[in-house]
């Protein structure tokens, strides 16, 4: 799994227990999944359709650095299925896992749009093919 984003847990991210608020973490994950799908599908019109069971395994506190990992599980016709792991950067302890996040590629009218993708592409690969 590739860990693309790091977040610093600040006081405004905490719940009344002094740990990272789950809703804040889910906001970060949803944004990261959307950005990942937009880059993979090369379309800025992508939405979250589904997020499976969320498994909170440990917590984070003020000052912790967490990192969000995203990995492709499957390319659908107009969707991209991802999985996610969030871990503490310093201890490598897993904070949360989500096994199934479905992002849907949309056309200009907001309807599912087939994307024609079937493998993970890196921006550097796209740049190299455009130069040839």
N, CA, C and O atoms as a printed pandas DataFrame, in Angstrom:
     atom_number atom_name residue_name chain_id  residue_number  x_coord  y_coord  z_coord
0              1         N          UNK        A               1    0.852   -1.180    0.000
1              2        CA          UNK        A               1    0.000    0.000    0.000
2              3         C          UNK        A               1    0.891    1.233    0.000
3              4         O          UNK        A               1    1.896    1.292    0.709
4              5         N          UNK        A               2    0.508    2.215   -0.804
5              6        CA          UNK        A               2    1.254    3.476   -0.853
6              7         C          UNK        A               2    0.569    4.496    0.050
7              8         O          UNK        A               2   -0.649    4.674    0.006
8              9         N          UNK        A               3    1.377    5.158    0.863
9             10        CA          UNK        A               3    0.866    6.179    1.767
10            11         C          UNK        A               3    1.173    7.533    1.145
11            12         O          UNK        A               3    2.329    7.950    1.068
12            13         N          UNK        A               4    0.117    8.214    0.701
13            14        CA          UNK        A               4    0.255    9.431   -0.090
14            15         C          UNK        A               4    0.191   10.716    0.736
15            16         O          UNK        A               4    0.820   11.712    0.379
16            17         N          UNK        A               5   -0.551   10.700    1.816
17            18        CA          UNK        A               5   -0.825   11.935    2.540
18            19         C          UNK        A               5   -0.524   11.785    4.018
19            20         O          UNK        A               5   -0.780   10.744    4.623
20            21         N          UNK        A               6    0.021   12.838    4.579
21            22        CA          UNK        A               6    0.252   12.899    6.022
22            23         C          UNK        A               6   -0.556   14.045    6.588
23            24         O          UNK        A               6   -0.688   15.100    5.968
24            25         N          UNK        A               7   -1.094   13.826    7.773
25            26        CA          UNK        A               7   -1.844   14.864    8.484
26            27         C          UNK        A               7   -1.294   14.963    9.899
27            28         O          UNK        A               7   -0.974   13.965   10.544
28            29         N          UNK        A               8   -1.200   16.194   10.348
29            30        CA          UNK        A               8   -0.751   16.481   11.702
30            31         C          UNK        A               8   -1.994   16.682   12.545
31            32         O          UNK        A               8   -2.816   17.541   12.224
32            33         N          UNK        A               9   -2.156   15.923   13.606
33            34        CA          UNK        A               9   -3.332   16.014   14.468
34            35         C          UNK        A               9   -3.191   17.254   15.338
35            36         O          UNK        A               9   -2.281   17.359   16.160
36            37         N          UNK        A              10   -4.119   18.195   15.136
37            38        CA          UNK        A              10   -4.094   19.470   15.853
38            39         C          UNK        A              10   -5.255   19.538   16.852
39            40         O          UNK        A              10   -6.160   18.706   16.789
40            41         N          UNK        A              11   -5.249   20.495   17.757
41            42        CA          UNK        A              11   -6.312   20.579   18.772
42            43         C          UNK        A              11   -7.725   20.593   18.182
43            44         O          UNK        A              11   -8.642   20.006   18.758
44            45         N          UNK        A              12   -7.905   21.255   17.044
45            46        CA          UNK        A              12   -9.251   21.321   16.452
46            47         C          UNK        A              12   -9.715   19.987   15.849
47            48         O          UNK        A              12  -10.872   19.865   15.446
48            49         N          UNK        A              13   -8.826   18.990   15.786
49            50        CA          UNK        A              13   -9.162   17.673   15.247
50            51         C          UNK        A              13   -9.578   16.686   16.336
51            52         O          UNK        A              13   -9.901   15.534   16.043
52            53         N          UNK        A              14   -9.572   17.134   17.587
53            54        CA          UNK        A              14   -9.813   16.229   18.713
54            55         C          UNK        A              14  -11.269   16.178   19.140
55            56         O          UNK        A              14  -12.013   17.147   18.990
56            57         N          UNK        A              15  -11.661   15.025   19.678
57            58        CA          UNK        A              15  -12.991   14.861   20.271
58            59         C          UNK        A              15  -12.902   15.182   21.766
59            60         O          UNK        A              15  -11.815   15.491   22.254
60            61         N          UNK        A              16  -14.008   15.119   22.503
61            62        CA          UNK        A              16  -13.962   15.425   23.943
62            63         C          UNK        A              16  -13.052   14.502   24.758
63            64         O          UNK        A              16  -12.676   14.837   25.881
64            65         N          UNK        A              17  -12.699   13.341   24.197
65            66        CA          UNK        A              17  -11.797   12.418   24.901
66            67         C          UNK        A              17  -10.327   12.770   24.686
67            68         O          UNK        A              17   -9.445   12.129   25.258
68            69         N          UNK        A              18  -10.057   13.799   23.855
69            70        CA          UNK        A              18   -8.682   14.191   23.587
70            71         C          UNK        A              18   -7.995   13.353   22.531
71            72         O          UNK        A              18   -6.773   13.406   22.385
72            73         N          UNK        A              19   -8.784   12.569   21.786
73            74        CA          UNK        A              19   -8.235   11.770   20.694
74            75         C          UNK        A              19   -8.818   12.265   19.369
75            76         O          UNK        A              19   -9.783   13.029   19.340
76            77         N          UNK        A              20   -8.210   11.810   18.281
77            78        CA          UNK        A              20   -8.643   12.229   16.956
78            79         C          UNK        A              20  -10.113   11.883   16.737
79            80         O          UNK        A              20  -10.517   10.730   16.886
80            81         N          UNK        A              21  -10.906   12.888   16.382
81            82        CA          UNK        A              21  -12.329   12.718   16.099
82            83         C          UNK        A              21  -12.488   11.855   14.851
83            84         O          UNK        A              21  -11.907   12.157   13.809
84            85         N          UNK        A              22  -13.273   10.782   14.954
85            86        CA          UNK        A              22  -13.459    9.863   13.840
86            87         C          UNK        A              22  -14.006   10.541   12.598
87            88         O          UNK        A              22  -13.612   10.204   11.481
88            89         N          UNK        A              23  -14.913   11.496   12.781
89            90        CA          UNK        A              23  -15.481   12.207   11.635
90            91         C          UNK        A              23  -14.436   13.011   10.881
91            92         O          UNK        A              23  -14.501   13.111    9.655
92            93         N          UNK        A              24  -13.481   13.581   11.588
93            94        CA          UNK        A              24  -12.399   14.324   10.933
94            95         C          UNK        A              24  -11.544   13.363   10.103
95            96         O          UNK        A              24  -11.181   13.663    8.965
96            97         N          UNK        A              25  -11.229   12.206   10.688
97            98        CA          UNK        A              25  -10.428   11.223    9.969
98            99         C          UNK        A              25  -11.158   10.725    8.718
99           100         O          UNK        A              25  -10.540   10.556    7.666
100          101         N          UNK        A              26  -12.454   10.492    8.827
101          102        CA          UNK        A              26  -13.233   10.056    7.664
102          103         C          UNK        A              26  -13.275   11.144    6.587
103          104         O          UNK        A              26  -13.272   10.834    5.396
104          105         N          UNK        A              27  -13.314   12.400    6.995
105          106        CA          UNK        A              27  -13.256   13.510    6.041
106          107         C          UNK        A              27  -11.933   13.474    5.270
107          108         O          UNK        A              27  -11.911   13.647    4.051
108          109         N          UNK        A              28  -10.841   13.248    5.987
109          110        CA          UNK        A              28   -9.526   13.183    5.344
110          111         C          UNK        A              28   -9.460   12.003    4.372
111          112         O          UNK        A              28   -8.923   12.129    3.272
112          113         N          UNK        A              29  -10.010   10.855    4.787
113          114        CA          UNK        A              29   -9.994    9.662    3.939
114          115         C          UNK        A              29  -10.828    9.876    2.686
115          116         O          UNK        A              29  -10.396    9.525    1.588
116          117         N          UNK        A              30  -12.018   10.448    2.835
117          118        CA          UNK        A              30  -12.886   10.689    1.686
118          119         C          UNK        A              30  -12.210   11.615    0.677
119          120         O          UNK        A              30  -12.284   11.387   -0.531
120          121         N          UNK        A              31  -11.553   12.656    1.176
121          122        CA          UNK        A              31  -10.838   13.571    0.289
122          123         C          UNK        A              31   -9.682   12.857   -0.409
123          124         O          UNK        A              31   -9.480   13.029   -1.611
124          125         N          UNK        A              32   -8.931   12.066    0.336
125          126        CA          UNK        A              32   -7.796   11.339   -0.256
126          127         C          UNK        A              32   -8.271   10.339   -1.307
127          128         O          UNK        A              32   -7.651   10.216   -2.363
128          129         N          UNK        A              33   -9.370    9.620   -1.032
129          130        CA          UNK        A              33   -9.913    8.658   -1.999
130          131         C          UNK        A              33  -10.382    9.377   -3.265
131          132         O          UNK        A              33  -10.163    8.890   -4.374
132          133         N          UNK        A              34  -11.023   10.529   -3.100
133          134        CA          UNK        A              34  -11.479   11.308   -4.257
134          135         C          UNK        A              34  -10.297   11.787   -5.087
135          136         O          UNK        A              34  -10.311   11.664   -6.312
136          137         N          UNK        A              35   -9.287   12.325   -4.442
137          138        CA          UNK        A              35   -8.101   12.793   -5.173
138          139         C          UNK        A              35   -7.418   11.643   -5.906
139          140         O          UNK        A              35   -7.001   11.791   -7.055
140          141         N          UNK        A              36   -7.307   10.514   -5.247
141          142        CA          UNK        A              36   -6.686    9.347   -5.867
142          143         C          UNK        A              36   -7.478    8.915   -7.105
143          144         O          UNK        A              36   -6.899    8.649   -8.159
144          145         N          UNK        A              37   -8.807    8.847   -6.970
145          146        CA          UNK        A              37   -9.657    8.436   -8.096
146          147         C          UNK        A              37   -9.602    9.450   -9.236
147          148         O          UNK        A              37   -9.542    9.065  -10.404
148          149         N          UNK        A              38   -9.621   10.719   -8.914
149          150        CA          UNK        A              38   -9.538   11.769   -9.944
150          151         C          UNK        A              38   -8.256   11.616  -10.753
151          152         O          UNK        A              38   -8.277   11.722  -11.979
152          153         N          UNK        A              39   -7.159   11.370  -10.083
153          154        CA          UNK        A              39   -5.875   11.223  -10.777
154          155         C          UNK        A              39   -5.857    9.940  -11.604
155          156         O          UNK        A              39   -5.412    9.953  -12.751
156          157         N          UNK        A              40   -6.333    8.837  -11.037
157          158        CA          UNK        A              40   -6.330    7.573  -11.773
158          159         C          UNK        A              40   -7.263    7.602  -12.979
159          160         O          UNK        A              40   -6.912    7.110  -14.051
160          161         N          UNK        A              41   -8.457    8.181  -12.804
161          162        CA          UNK        A              41   -9.461    8.160  -13.875
162          163         C          UNK        A              41   -9.351    9.362  -14.798
163          164         O          UNK        A              41  -10.040    9.435  -15.816
164          165         N          UNK        A              42   -8.485   10.306  -14.443
165          166        CA          UNK        A              42   -8.255   11.509  -15.251
166          167         C          UNK        A              42   -9.548   12.277  -15.515
167          168         O          UNK        A              42   -9.815   12.727  -16.629
168          169         N          UNK        A              43  -10.339   12.409  -14.451
169          170        CA          UNK        A              43  -11.612   13.120  -14.544
170          171         C          UNK        A              43  -11.892   13.776  -13.192
171          172         O          UNK        A              43  -11.927   13.083  -12.175
172          173         N          UNK        A              44  -12.092   15.094  -13.157
173          174        CA          UNK        A              44  -12.363   15.757  -11.868
174          175         C          UNK        A              44  -13.770   15.504  -11.322
175          176         O          UNK        A              44  -14.069   15.882  -10.190
176          177         N          UNK        A              45  -14.631   14.872  -12.113
177          178        CA          UNK        A              45  -16.004   14.598  -11.656
178          179         C          UNK        A              45  -16.102   13.150  -11.164
179          180         O          UNK        A              45  -16.485   12.242  -11.902
180          181         N          UNK        A              46  -15.742   12.972   -9.892
181          182        CA          UNK        A              46  -15.764   11.664   -9.241
182          183         C          UNK        A              46  -16.477   11.831   -7.905
183          184         O          UNK        A              46  -16.282   12.832   -7.215
184          185         N          UNK        A              47  -17.302   10.852   -7.537
185          186        CA          UNK        A              47  -18.012   10.920   -6.258
186          187         C          UNK        A              47  -17.847    9.613   -5.477
187          188         O          UNK        A              47  -17.580    8.553   -6.042
188          189         N          UNK        A              48  -18.014    9.731   -4.174
189          190        CA          UNK        A              48  -17.998    8.553   -3.311
190          191         C          UNK        A              48  -19.378    7.915   -3.354
191          192         O          UNK        A              48  -20.379    8.568   -3.059
192          193         N          UNK        A              49  -19.431    6.642   -3.722
193          194        CA          UNK        A              49  -20.697    5.910   -3.759
194          195         C          UNK        A              49  -20.895    5.081   -2.491
195          196         O          UNK        A              49  -22.008    4.976   -1.975
196          197         N          UNK        A              50  -19.813    4.500   -2.000
197          198        CA          UNK        A              50  -19.951    3.533   -0.916
198          199         C          UNK        A              50  -18.672    3.470   -0.094
199          200         O          UNK        A              50  -17.568    3.583   -0.626
200          201         N          UNK        A              51  -18.840    3.286    1.208
201          202        CA          UNK        A              51  -17.714    3.040    2.098
202          203         C          UNK        A              51  -18.145    1.905    3.027
203          204         O          UNK        A              51  -19.161    2.010    3.714
204          205         N          UNK        A              52  -17.371    0.823    3.044
205          206        CA          UNK        A              52  -17.731   -0.349    3.850
206          207         C          UNK        A              52  -17.461   -0.103    5.334
207          208         O          UNK        A              52  -17.181    1.017    5.762
208          209         N          UNK        A              53  -17.555   -1.163    6.083
209          210        CA          UNK        A              53  -17.302   -1.105    7.519
210          211         C          UNK        A              53  -15.959   -0.436    7.805
211          212         O          UNK        A              53  -14.957   -0.698    7.139
212          213         N          UNK        A              54  -15.969    0.407    8.783
213          214        CA          UNK        A              54  -14.783    1.144    9.187
214          215         C          UNK        A              54  -14.279    0.515   10.480
215          216         O          UNK        A              54  -15.011    0.443   11.467
216          217         N          UNK        A              55  -13.041    0.065   10.474
217          218        CA          UNK        A              55  -12.471   -0.627   11.621
218          219         C          UNK        A              55  -11.453    0.280   12.318
219          220         O          UNK        A              55  -10.306    0.394   11.888
220          221         N          UNK        A              56  -11.902    0.927   13.411
221          222        CA          UNK        A              56  -10.996    1.744   14.215
222          223         C          UNK        A              56  -10.200    0.810   15.116
223          224         O          UNK        A              56  -10.776    0.112   15.951
224          225         N          UNK        A              57   -8.892    0.793   14.956
225          226        CA          UNK        A              57   -8.037   -0.133   15.701
226          227         C          UNK        A              57   -7.281    0.534   16.841
227          228         O          UNK        A              57   -7.002   -0.100   17.859
228          229         N          UNK        A              58   -6.952    1.798   16.677
229          230        CA          UNK        A              58   -6.281    2.545   17.738
230          231         C          UNK        A              58   -6.609    4.019   17.548
231          232         O          UNK        A              58   -7.306    4.384   16.601
232          233         N          UNK        A              59   -6.121    4.849   18.421
233          234        CA          UNK        A              59   -6.440    6.274   18.316
234          235         C          UNK        A              59   -5.168    7.091   18.079
235          236         O          UNK        A              59   -4.048    6.589   18.174
236          237         N          UNK        A              60   -5.383    8.336   17.776
237          238        CA          UNK        A              60   -4.282    9.287   17.629
238          239         C          UNK        A              60   -4.575   10.459   18.554
239          240         O          UNK        A              60   -5.732   10.748   18.857
240          241         N          UNK        A              61   -3.526   11.127   18.996
241          242        CA          UNK        A              61   -3.696   12.257   19.896
242          243         C          UNK        A              61   -2.996   13.487   19.317
243          244         O          UNK        A              61   -2.296   13.410   18.307
244          245         N          UNK        A              62   -3.205   14.613   19.980
245          246        CA          UNK        A              62   -2.618   15.882   19.523
246          247         C          UNK        A              62   -1.115   15.741   19.316
247          248         O          UNK        A              62   -0.392   15.238   20.176
248          249         N          UNK        A              63   -0.668   16.198   18.152
249          250        CA          UNK        A              63    0.741   16.144   17.823
250          251         C          UNK        A              63    1.154   14.931   17.017
251          252         O          UNK        A              63    2.231   14.917   16.423
252          253         N          UNK        A              64    0.306   13.909   16.991
253          254        CA          UNK        A              64    0.633   12.734   16.176
254          255         C          UNK        A              64    0.594   13.096   14.697
255          256         O          UNK        A              64   -0.139   13.993   14.280
256          257         N          UNK        A              65    1.385   12.392   13.925
257          258        CA          UNK        A              65    1.340   12.509   12.469
258          259         C          UNK        A              65    0.751   11.204   11.961
259          260         O          UNK        A              65    1.286   10.125   12.217
260          261         N          UNK        A              66   -0.350   11.316   11.244
261          262        CA          UNK        A              66   -0.973   10.126   10.674
262          263         C          UNK        A              66   -0.767   10.160    9.163
263          264         O          UNK        A              66   -0.687   11.227    8.554
264          265         N          UNK        A              67   -0.685    8.981    8.578
265          266        CA          UNK        A              67   -0.563    8.902    7.126
266          267         C          UNK        A              67   -1.664    8.009    6.582
267          268         O          UNK        A              67   -2.053    7.013    7.192
268          269         N          UNK        A              68   -2.155    8.407    5.401
269          270        CA          UNK        A              68   -3.296    7.740    4.776
270          271         C          UNK        A              68   -2.803    6.974    3.564
271          272         O          UNK        A              68   -2.214    7.547    2.646
272          273         N          UNK        A              69   -3.050    5.667    3.571
273          274        CA          UNK        A              69   -2.680    4.813    2.447
274          275         C          UNK        A              69   -3.911    4.394    1.671
275          276         O          UNK        A              69   -4.946    4.055    2.244
276          277         N          UNK        A              70   -3.777    4.426    0.358
277          278        CA          UNK        A              70   -4.867    4.034   -0.544
278          279         C          UNK        A              70   -4.305    3.011   -1.528
279          280         O          UNK        A              70   -3.177    3.145   -2.003
280          281         N          UNK        A              71   -5.105    1.992   -1.826
281          282        CA          UNK        A              71   -4.702    0.977   -2.788
282          283         C          UNK        A              71   -5.914    0.576   -3.629
283          284         O          UNK        A              71   -7.026    0.467   -3.112
284          285         N          UNK        A              72   -5.697    0.359   -4.911
285          286        CA          UNK        A              72   -6.776   -0.072   -5.795
286          287         C          UNK        A              72   -7.055   -1.552   -5.555
287          288         O          UNK        A              72   -6.140   -2.375   -5.522
288          289         N          UNK        A              73   -8.339   -1.875   -5.389
289          290        CA          UNK        A              73   -8.776   -3.259   -5.271
290          291         C          UNK        A              73   -9.243   -3.755   -6.635
291          292         O          UNK        A              73   -8.926   -4.872   -7.043
292          293         N          UNK        A              74  -10.011   -2.900   -7.341
293          294        CA          UNK        A              74  -10.582   -3.335   -8.622
294          295         C          UNK        A              74  -11.033   -2.125   -9.436
295          296         O          UNK        A              74  -11.524   -1.136   -8.891
296          297         N          UNK        A              75  -10.856   -2.227  -10.733
297          298        CA          UNK        A              75  -11.418   -1.239  -11.658
298          299         C          UNK        A              75  -12.744   -1.803  -12.157
299          300         O          UNK        A              75  -12.787   -2.903  -12.708
300          301         N          UNK        A              76  -13.833   -1.044  -11.961
301          302        CA          UNK        A              76  -15.124   -1.415  -12.515
302          303         C          UNK        A              76  -15.322   -0.700  -13.841
303          304         O          UNK        A              76  -14.403   -0.061  -14.353
304          305         N          UNK        A              77  -16.521   -0.810  -14.393
305          306        CA          UNK        A              77  -16.811   -0.154  -15.677
306          307         C          UNK        A              77  -16.757    1.369  -15.549
307          308         O          UNK        A              77  -16.110    2.045  -16.350
308          309         N          UNK        A              78  -17.440    1.899  -14.538
309          310        CA          UNK        A              78  -17.431    3.352  -14.302
310          311         C          UNK        A              78  -16.978    3.680  -12.877
311          312         O          UNK        A              78  -17.103    4.817  -12.423
312          313         N          UNK        A              79  -16.453    2.676  -12.184
313          314        CA          UNK        A              79  -16.071    2.870  -10.779
314          315         C          UNK        A              79  -14.639    2.423  -10.535
315          316         O          UNK        A              79  -13.987    1.813  -11.382
316          317         N          UNK        A              80  -14.194    2.750   -9.354
317          318        CA          UNK        A              80  -12.879    2.356   -8.879
318          319         C          UNK        A              80  -13.065    1.941   -7.430
319          320         O          UNK        A              80  -13.538    2.730   -6.612
320          321         N          UNK        A              81  -12.694    0.705   -7.106
321          322        CA          UNK        A              81  -12.825    0.224   -5.743
322          323         C          UNK        A              81  -11.461    0.296   -5.072
323          324         O          UNK        A              81  -10.471   -0.214   -5.597
324          325         N          UNK        A              82  -11.417    0.939   -3.901
325          326        CA          UNK        A              82  -10.184    1.182   -3.167
326          327         C          UNK        A              82  -10.256    0.566   -1.781
327          328         O          UNK        A              82  -11.337    0.249   -1.285
328          329         N          UNK        A              83   -9.095    0.400   -1.162
329          330        CA          UNK        A              83   -9.048    0.095    0.268
330          331         C          UNK        A              83   -8.110    1.107    0.908
331          332         O          UNK        A              83   -7.289    1.728    0.234
332          333         N          UNK        A              84   -8.245    1.261    2.209
333          334        CA          UNK        A              84   -7.519    2.319    2.904
334          335         C          UNK        A              84   -6.983    1.815    4.238
335          336         O          UNK        A              84   -7.617    1.014    4.925
336          337         N          UNK        A              85   -5.806    2.305    4.579
337          338        CA          UNK        A              85   -5.254    2.104    5.915
338          339         C          UNK        A              85   -4.707    3.440    6.384
339          340         O          UNK        A              85   -4.040    4.147    5.630
340          341         N          UNK        A              86   -4.988    3.775    7.614
341          342        CA          UNK        A              86   -4.418    4.972    8.236
342          343         C          UNK        A              86   -3.549    4.481    9.374
343          344         O          UNK        A              86   -3.963    3.639   10.170
344          345         N          UNK        A              87   -2.336    5.016    9.444
345          346        CA          UNK        A              87   -1.430    4.591   10.506
346          347         C          UNK        A              87   -0.687    5.782   11.092
347          348         O          UNK        A              87   -0.586    6.844   10.478
348          349         N          UNK        A              88   -0.174    5.575   12.292
349          350        CA          UNK        A              88    0.660    6.568   12.950
350          351         C          UNK        A              88    2.022    6.538   12.267
351          352         O          UNK        A              88    2.672    5.493   12.227
352          353         N          UNK        A              89    2.452    7.656   11.740
353          354        CA          UNK        A              89    3.707    7.721   10.991
354          355         C          UNK        A              89    4.902    7.306   11.834
355          356         O          UNK        A              89    5.790    6.610   11.342
356          357         N          UNK        A              90    4.939    7.713   13.072
357          358        CA          UNK        A              90    6.110    7.462   13.908
358          359         C          UNK        A              90    6.156    6.030   14.462
359          360         O          UNK        A              90    7.226    5.423   14.515
360          361         N          UNK        A              91    5.001    5.490   14.872
361          362        CA          UNK        A              91    4.975    4.148   15.480
362          363         C          UNK        A              91    4.609    3.056   14.489
363          364         O          UNK        A              91    4.817    1.873   14.760
364          365         N          UNK        A              92    4.059    3.450   13.329
365          366        CA          UNK        A              92    3.568    2.516   12.303
366          367         C          UNK        A              92    2.346    1.717   12.773
367          368         O          UNK        A              92    1.948    0.758   12.112
368          369         N          UNK        A              93    1.751    2.100   13.903
369          370        CA          UNK        A              93    0.567    1.416   14.406
370          371         C          UNK        A              93   -0.643    1.783   13.544
371          372         O          UNK        A              93   -0.869    2.955   13.242
372          373         N          UNK        A              94   -1.413    0.775   13.155
373          374        CA          UNK        A              94   -2.613    1.006   12.359
374          375         C          UNK        A              94   -3.675    1.673   13.221
375          376         O          UNK        A              94   -3.966    1.221   14.328
376          377         N          UNK        A              95   -4.248    2.752   12.702
377          378        CA          UNK        A              95   -5.308    3.481   13.390
378          379         C          UNK        A              95   -6.675    3.038   12.878
379          380         O          UNK        A              95   -7.626    2.904   13.647
380          381         N          UNK        A              96   -6.758    2.815   11.572
381          382        CA          UNK        A              96   -8.054    2.510   10.955
382          383         C          UNK        A              96   -7.835    1.763    9.651
383          384         O          UNK        A              96   -6.836    1.979    8.965
384          385         N          UNK        A              97   -8.779    0.875    9.306
385          386        CA          UNK        A              97   -8.792    0.257    7.982
386          387         C          UNK        A              97  -10.210    0.313    7.417
387          388         O          UNK        A              97  -11.196    0.240    8.150
388          389         N          UNK        A              98  -10.279    0.443    6.115
389          390        CA          UNK        A              98  -11.541    0.352    5.372
390          391         C          UNK        A              98  -11.236   -0.533    4.170
391          392         O          UNK        A              98  -10.351   -0.220    3.373
392          393         N          UNK        A              99  -11.966   -1.636    4.040
393          394        CA          UNK        A              99  -11.675   -2.596    2.977
394          395         C          UNK        A              99  -12.287   -2.253    1.631
395          396         O          UNK        A              99  -11.840   -2.765    0.605
396          397         N          UNK        A             100  -13.307   -1.392    1.612
397          398        CA          UNK        A             100  -14.016   -1.169    0.364
398          399         C          UNK        A             100  -14.561    0.258    0.284
399          400         O          UNK        A             100  -15.495    0.623    0.997
400          401         N          UNK        A             101  -13.962    1.049   -0.591
401          402        CA          UNK        A             101  -14.451    2.396   -0.891
402          403         C          UNK        A             101  -14.707    2.428   -2.391
403          404         O          UNK        A             101  -13.797    2.168   -3.178
404          405         N          UNK        A             102  -15.921    2.742   -2.793
405          406        CA          UNK        A             102  -16.258    2.780   -4.215
406          407         C          UNK        A             102  -16.417    4.231   -4.661
407          408         O          UNK        A             102  -17.240    4.983   -4.139
408          409         N          UNK        A             103  -15.602    4.590   -5.639
409          410        CA          UNK        A             103  -15.655    5.920   -6.242
410          411         C          UNK        A             103  -16.207    5.757   -7.657
411          412         O          UNK        A             103  -15.822    4.834   -8.373
412          413         N          UNK        A             104  -17.115    6.658   -8.061
413          414        CA          UNK        A             104  -17.757    6.554   -9.379
414          415         C          UNK        A             104  -17.364    7.738  -10.251
415          416         O          UNK        A             104  -17.405    8.893   -9.825
416          417         N          UNK        A             105  -16.988    7.425  -11.462
417          418        CA          UNK        A             105  -16.625    8.387  -12.500
418          419         C          UNK        A             105  -17.911    8.938  -13.122
419          420         O          UNK        A             105  -18.791    8.160  -13.489
420          421         N          UNK        A             106  -18.036   10.267  -13.246
421          422        CA          UNK        A             106  -19.266   10.872  -13.749
422          423         C          UNK        A             106  -19.032   11.674  -15.027
423          424         O          UNK        A             106  -17.937   12.174  -15.284
424          425         N          UNK        A             107  -20.106   11.777  -15.820
425          426        CA          UNK        A             107  -20.062   12.663  -16.982
426          427         C          UNK        A             107  -20.507   14.059  -16.547
427          428         O          UNK        A             107  -20.750   14.289  -15.362
428          429         N          UNK        A             108  -20.616   14.981  -17.487
429          430        CA          UNK        A             108  -20.961   16.369  -17.150
430          431         C          UNK        A             108  -22.370   16.520  -16.593
431          432         O          UNK        A             108  -22.674   17.522  -15.946
432          433         N          UNK        A             109  -23.249   15.521  -16.841
433          434        CA          UNK        A             109  -24.612   15.560  -16.317
434          435         C          UNK        A             109  -24.749   14.829  -14.976
435          436         O          UNK        A             109  -25.844   14.762  -14.418
436          437         N          UNK        A             110  -23.653   14.287  -14.462
437          438        CA          UNK        A             110  -23.705   13.590  -13.183
438          439         C          UNK        A             110  -24.084   12.124  -13.290
439          440         O          UNK        A             110  -24.440   11.510  -12.284
440          441         N          UNK        A             111  -24.016   11.546  -14.483
441          442        CA          UNK        A             111  -24.321   10.130  -14.684
442          443         C          UNK        A             111  -23.030    9.317  -14.710
443          444         O          UNK        A             111  -21.982    9.828  -15.105
444          445         N          UNK        A             112  -23.100    8.031  -14.282
445          446        CA          UNK        A             112  -21.899    7.195  -14.338
446          447         C          UNK        A             112  -21.331    7.153  -15.761
447          448         O          UNK        A             112  -22.064    6.989  -16.737
448          449         N          UNK        A             113  -20.024    7.302  -15.848
449          450        CA          UNK        A             113  -19.339    7.352  -17.136
450          451         C          UNK        A             113  -18.255    6.279  -17.181
451          452         O          UNK        A             113  -17.343    6.304  -16.355
452          453         N          UNK        A             114  -18.330    5.329  -18.131
453          454        CA          UNK        A             114  -17.255    4.339  -18.256
454          455         C          UNK        A             114  -15.912    5.038  -18.444
455          456         O          UNK        A             114  -15.802    6.008  -19.194
456          457         N          UNK        A             115  -14.901    4.533  -17.754
457          458        CA          UNK        A             115  -13.597    5.197  -17.786
458          459         C          UNK        A             115  -12.558    4.469  -18.635
459          460         O          UNK        A             115  -11.550    5.069  -19.006
460          461         N          UNK        A             116  -12.775    3.209  -18.947
461          462        CA          UNK        A             116  -11.848    2.470  -19.803
462          463         C          UNK        A             116  -10.511    2.127  -19.168
463          464         O          UNK        A             116   -9.595    1.709  -19.876
464          465         N          UNK        A             117  -10.369    2.286  -17.882
465          466        CA          UNK        A             117   -9.109    1.999  -17.185
466          467         C          UNK        A             117   -9.148    0.573  -16.632
467          468         O          UNK        A             117  -10.210    0.072  -16.262
468          469         N          UNK        A             118   -7.987   -0.073  -16.579
469          470        CA          UNK        A             118   -7.940   -1.422  -16.008
470          471         C          UNK        A             118   -6.684   -1.694  -15.184
471          472         O          UNK        A             118   -6.479   -2.809  -14.705
472          473         N          UNK        A             119   -5.845   -0.669  -15.022
473          474        CA          UNK        A             119   -4.655   -0.831  -14.185
474          475         C          UNK        A             119   -4.250    0.523  -13.615
475          476         O          UNK        A             119   -4.606    1.576  -14.144
476          477         N          UNK        A             120   -3.504    0.466  -12.531
477          478        CA          UNK        A             120   -2.998    1.682  -11.901
478          479         C          UNK        A             120   -1.970    2.318  -12.820
479          480         O          UNK        A             120   -1.075    1.652  -13.340
480          481         N          UNK        A             121   -2.118    3.615  -13.006
481          482        CA          UNK        A             121   -1.158    4.378  -13.795
482          483         C          UNK        A             121   -0.569    5.460  -12.910
483          484         O          UNK        A             121   -1.260    6.051  -12.080
484          485         N          UNK        A             122    0.713    5.710  -13.099
485          486        CA          UNK        A             122    1.374    6.777  -12.376
486          487         C          UNK        A             122    1.547    7.955  -13.328
487          488         O          UNK        A             122    1.718    7.767  -14.533
488          489         N          UNK        A             123    1.502    9.143  -12.797
489          490        CA          UNK        A             123    1.628   10.337  -13.626
490          491         C          UNK        A             123    2.908   10.278  -14.451
491          492         O          UNK        A             123    2.913   10.670  -15.618
492          493         N          UNK        A             124    3.991    9.791  -13.853
493          494        CA          UNK        A             124    5.261    9.706  -14.593
494          495         C          UNK        A             124    5.133    8.784  -15.804
495          496         O          UNK        A             124    5.753    9.037  -16.838
496          497         N          UNK        A             125    4.336    7.715  -15.690
497          498        CA          UNK        A             125    4.113    6.816  -16.834
498          499         C          UNK        A             125    3.371    7.539  -17.948
499          500         O          UNK        A             125    3.689    7.377  -19.126
500          501         N          UNK        A             126    2.388    8.330  -17.572
501          502        CA          UNK        A             126    1.622    9.089  -18.582
502          503         C          UNK        A             126    2.511   10.101  -19.292
503          504         O          UNK        A             126    2.412   10.284  -20.505
504          505         N          UNK        A             127    3.378   10.755  -18.529
505          506        CA          UNK        A             127    4.286   11.740  -19.123
506          507         C          UNK        A             127    5.255   11.061  -20.085
507          508         O          UNK        A             127    5.549   11.592  -21.156
508          509         N          UNK        A             128    5.747    9.891  -19.699
509          510        CA          UNK        A             128    6.684    9.176  -20.565
510          511         C          UNK        A             128    6.043    8.736  -21.874
511          512         O          UNK        A             128    6.695    8.766  -22.917
512          513         N          UNK        A             129    4.768    8.324  -21.838
513          514        CA          UNK        A             129    4.102    7.870  -23.062
514          515         C          UNK        A             129    3.759    9.042  -23.968
515          516         O          UNK        A             129    3.703    8.877  -25.186
516          517         N          UNK        A             130    3.530   10.213  -23.406
517          518        CA          UNK        A             130    3.216   11.395  -24.222
518          519         C          UNK        A             130    4.453   11.929  -24.930
519          520         O          UNK        A             130    4.341   12.597  -25.958
520          521         N          UNK        A             131    5.651   11.634  -24.378
521          522        CA          UNK        A             131    6.881   12.097  -24.987
522          523         C          UNK        A             131    7.291   11.256  -26.192
523          524         O          UNK        A             131    8.028   11.724  -27.059
524          525         N          UNK        A             132    6.816   10.022  -26.245
525          526        CA          UNK        A             132    7.217    9.095  -27.318
526          527         C          UNK        A             132    6.552    9.412  -28.632
527          528         O          UNK        A             132    6.788    8.724  -29.625
